[in-house]
Amino acid sequence: LLSRNTEDIVKLEMGEDARISLPQDNQRYIGKVIANTSRHSIQDVGRKTAISHDLEKLDQQPSVGSKASIAYEKGRGFVQNIDKHRSPSIQR
C-alpha cells in the first residue's frame, strides 16, 4: 500500500497527472531515483510514470538523484546505479 507521502512526492516531482505503479516480477526499471522514504524508493521511469519500490525487497537502497536499473527476479529487486558521466578508461 502506498502512503500519501509517496503520492505527494510523485505529484510534486513529476506533475499532477503522473501515475504510480508497483514493480512486477521479471521486469527491469531504468530511470532517475527521485526520492527515498522510510519504506519506499521512488523512481521516474518516464512517460509520467513512477515506480514505488519496497525497500525491504531491494538488495540495496538506490541513491536519490542517480539513474538506476532495478531488476526483479523471484520477488527481489537488484539495484545497479548507472553513472552516465563515466568515461571509458584509457589503456596504454
C-alpha positions as CSV (number, residue, x, y, z in Angstrom):
1,L,0.0,0.0,0.0
2,L,1.4,3.4,-1.0
3,S,1.5,6.2,1.5
4,R,0.0,9.6,1.0
5,N,3.6,10.9,1.3
6,T,4.6,8.8,-1.8
7,E,1.8,10.2,-3.9
8,D,2.6,13.8,-2.8
9,I,6.3,13.4,-3.8
10,V,5.4,12.0,-7.2
11,K,3.0,14.8,-7.9
12,L,5.5,17.4,-6.7
13,E,8.4,16.0,-8.7
14,M,6.5,14.8,-11.9
15,G,3.3,16.7,-12.1
16,E,-0.3,16.2,-11.0
17,D,-1.0,13.8,-13.9
18,A,1.8,11.4,-13.0
19,R,0.8,7.9,-12.0
20,I,2.5,5.4,-9.6
21,S,2.9,1.7,-10.3
22,L,4.3,-1.1,-8.3
23,P,7.1,-3.2,-9.8
24,Q,6.4,-6.5,-11.5
25,D,8.5,-9.7,-11.2
26,N,10.8,-10.4,-14.2
27,Q,10.9,-6.7,-15.2
28,R,13.7,-4.1,-15.2
29,Y,13.1,-0.5,-14.5
30,I,15.5,2.2,-15.5
31,G,15.3,5.8,-14.5
32,K,16.2,8.6,-12.1
33,V,15.5,7.9,-8.4
34,I,13.6,11.0,-7.2
35,A,13.1,10.1,-3.5
36,N,13.5,7.6,-0.8
37,T,11.0,7.5,2.1
38,S,11.3,5.3,5.2
39,R,9.7,2.4,3.2
40,H,10.0,3.1,-0.5
41,S,12.3,4.2,-3.2
42,I,10.5,6.2,-5.9
43,Q,11.9,6.0,-9.5
44,D,10.8,8.1,-12.5
45,V,10.8,5.7,-15.4
46,G,9.4,8.2,-18.0
47,R,6.0,8.8,-19.6
48,K,4.7,10.4,-16.4
49,T,5.1,7.1,-14.6
50,A,6.8,6.4,-11.2
51,I,7.6,3.0,-9.8
52,S,7.4,2.7,-6.0
53,H,9.9,0.1,-4.9
54,D,9.6,-1.5,-1.4
55,L,13.0,-1.0,0.2
56,E,12.6,-4.3,2.1
57,K,12.6,-6.1,-1.3
58,L,15.7,-4.4,-2.7
59,D,19.3,-5.6,-2.3
60,Q,20.4,-2.1,-1.6
61,Q,19.0,1.4,-1.3
62,P,19.4,3.4,-4.5
63,S,20.9,6.9,-4.3
64,V,18.5,9.8,-4.8
65,G,19.3,11.8,-7.9
66,S,21.1,8.8,-9.6
67,K,20.0,6.9,-12.6
68,A,19.4,3.3,-11.6
69,S,18.5,0.0,-13.1
70,I,16.3,-2.1,-10.8
71,A,15.6,-5.6,-12.0
72,Y,13.2,-8.0,-10.3
73,E,13.6,-11.7,-10.0
74,K,11.7,-14.1,-7.7
75,G,10.2,-11.1,-5.8
76,R,13.6,-9.4,-5.1
77,G,14.9,-6.2,-6.6
78,F,18.5,-5.9,-7.7
79,V,19.8,-2.3,-7.8
80,Q,22.5,-1.1,-10.2
81,N,23.4,2.6,-10.2
82,I,24.1,3.8,-13.7
83,D,26.7,6.6,-13.9
84,K,26.1,8.4,-17.2
85,H,29.2,10.6,-16.7
86,R,31.6,7.6,-16.6
87,S,34.2,7.9,-19.2
88,P,36.0,4.9,-20.6
89,S,39.4,4.2,-19.1
90,I,42.3,4.7,-21.4
91,Q,44.6,1.7,-21.7
92,R,48.3,2.5,-22.6
